[in-house]
Amino acid sequence: MKQHGERFSALCARARDAIREIDAPTLLGRLDRPGAPVLVDVREDHEWAAGRIPGAVHLGRGILERDVEAAWPDLGTELVLYCGGGFRSALAARSLEEMGYTNVASLAGGQRGWRADGLPWDDSPVPVP
């Protein structure tokens, strides 16, 4: 696992304290039900192209704040964000809350935790933009 710098780790810890996290089994149980949250992959394009949680949509961390309003104009839309390990998605969730989104969560452990639990994964190729 990648070792993160002290300041980045502290920033992520503060974000995690301020946002809601959801664990992988709980999220899986909600994805096929009516009213399921929108699952948003905030990883980089090349990470998305290499594999993703089935049903996720991609809106990379670098453009999330710029494009989220066009994608989900309703500030109450339930959004669950994920990245590789749950760090970038925690920061992104906090950012969206600061923009006024009221129903945002981060997937605890990110896609690594999801995959470690043996949950569905789609590694079919997609083109990198």
WOGICOR-V15669 format. One record per residue. N is the residue number from 1. PHI is phi in radians with two decimals (none if undefined). NEAR is the number of other ideal C-beta (glycine too) atoms within 8 Angstrom. Layout:
BEGIN
n=N phi=PHI near=NEAR
n=N phi=PHI near=NEAR
END
This chain:
BEGIN
n=1 phi=none near=4
n=2 phi=-1.17 near=4
n=3 phi=-1.56 near=3
n=4 phi=-1.71 near=7
n=5 phi=-1.15 near=5
n=6 phi=-1.06 near=5
n=7 phi=-1.21 near=6
n=8 phi=-1.10 near=9
n=9 phi=-1.06 near=9
n=10 phi=-1.16 near=8
n=11 phi=-1.05 near=9
n=12 phi=-1.15 near=12
n=13 phi=-1.10 near=8
n=14 phi=-1.14 near=8
n=15 phi=-1.11 near=12
n=16 phi=-1.07 near=10
n=17 phi=-1.18 near=6
n=18 phi=-1.70 near=7
n=19 phi=-2.05 near=13
n=20 phi=-1.69 near=7
n=21 phi=-2.00 near=11
n=22 phi=-2.23 near=10
n=23 phi=-1.48 near=10
n=24 phi=-1.05 near=12
n=25 phi=-1.07 near=8
n=26 phi=-1.11 near=8
n=27 phi=-1.08 near=13
n=28 phi=-0.98 near=9
n=29 phi=-1.15 near=7
n=30 phi=-1.72 near=9
n=31 phi=-1.20 near=10
n=32 phi=-1.70 near=4
n=33 phi=-1.72 near=7
n=34 phi=-1.01 near=3
n=35 phi=1.34 near=4
n=36 phi=-1.06 near=8
n=37 phi=-1.22 near=11
n=38 phi=-1.41 near=10
n=39 phi=-1.68 near=12
n=40 phi=-2.05 near=13
n=41 phi=-1.52 near=16
n=42 phi=-1.77 near=13
n=43 phi=-1.30 near=13
n=44 phi=-1.19 near=8
n=45 phi=-0.94 near=9
n=46 phi=-1.18 near=7
n=47 phi=-1.21 near=9
n=48 phi=-1.03 near=12
n=49 phi=-1.09 near=9
n=50 phi=-1.40 near=6
n=51 phi=2.75 near=6
n=52 phi=-2.77 near=10
n=53 phi=-1.28 near=13
n=54 phi=-0.97 near=7
n=55 phi=1.56 near=5
n=56 phi=-1.27 near=10
n=57 phi=-1.95 near=8
n=58 phi=-1.88 near=10
n=59 phi=-2.56 near=11
n=60 phi=-1.01 near=11
n=61 phi=-0.95 near=11
n=62 phi=-1.18 near=5
n=63 phi=-2.16 near=8
n=64 phi=-0.95 near=14
n=65 phi=-1.10 near=8
n=66 phi=-1.22 near=5
n=67 phi=-1.87 near=9
n=68 phi=-1.12 near=12
n=69 phi=-1.13 near=7
n=70 phi=-1.24 near=5
n=71 phi=-1.32 near=7
n=72 phi=-2.41 near=9
n=73 phi=-1.20 near=5
n=74 phi=-1.35 near=5
n=75 phi=-1.15 near=7
n=76 phi=-1.66 near=7
n=77 phi=-1.00 near=9
n=78 phi=-1.38 near=10
n=79 phi=-2.07 near=14
n=80 phi=-2.00 near=14
n=81 phi=-1.74 near=15
n=82 phi=-2.51 near=17
n=83 phi=-2.41 near=15
n=84 phi=-1.26 near=10
n=85 phi=-2.28 near=11
n=86 phi=1.70 near=15
n=87 phi=-1.46 near=12
n=88 phi=-1.08 near=11
n=89 phi=-1.20 near=14
n=90 phi=-1.15 near=14
n=91 phi=-1.09 near=12
n=92 phi=-1.16 near=14
n=93 phi=-1.09 near=16
n=94 phi=-1.11 near=11
n=95 phi=-1.08 near=10
n=96 phi=-1.14 near=14
n=97 phi=-1.09 near=12
n=98 phi=-1.13 near=6
n=99 phi=-1.45 near=9
n=100 phi=1.91 near=6
n=101 phi=-1.23 near=13
n=102 phi=-1.92 near=7
n=103 phi=-2.41 near=9
n=104 phi=-2.05 near=14
n=105 phi=-2.47 near=14
n=106 phi=-2.03 near=17
n=107 phi=-1.29 near=18
n=108 phi=-1.06 near=10
n=109 phi=1.46 near=11
n=110 phi=1.01 near=14
n=111 phi=-1.19 near=16
n=112 phi=-1.14 near=10
n=113 phi=-1.16 near=14
n=114 phi=-1.01 near=14
n=115 phi=-1.21 near=9
n=116 phi=-1.10 near=7
n=117 phi=-1.42 near=8
n=118 phi=1.27 near=4
n=119 phi=-1.46 near=10
n=120 phi=-0.96 near=6
n=121 phi=-2.47 near=11
n=122 phi=-1.93 near=8
n=123 phi=-1.94 near=6
n=124 phi=-1.17 near=4
n=125 phi=-1.16 near=5
n=126 phi=-2.31 near=6
n=127 phi=-1.22 near=5
n=128 phi=-1.50 near=6
n=129 phi=-1.10 near=3
END
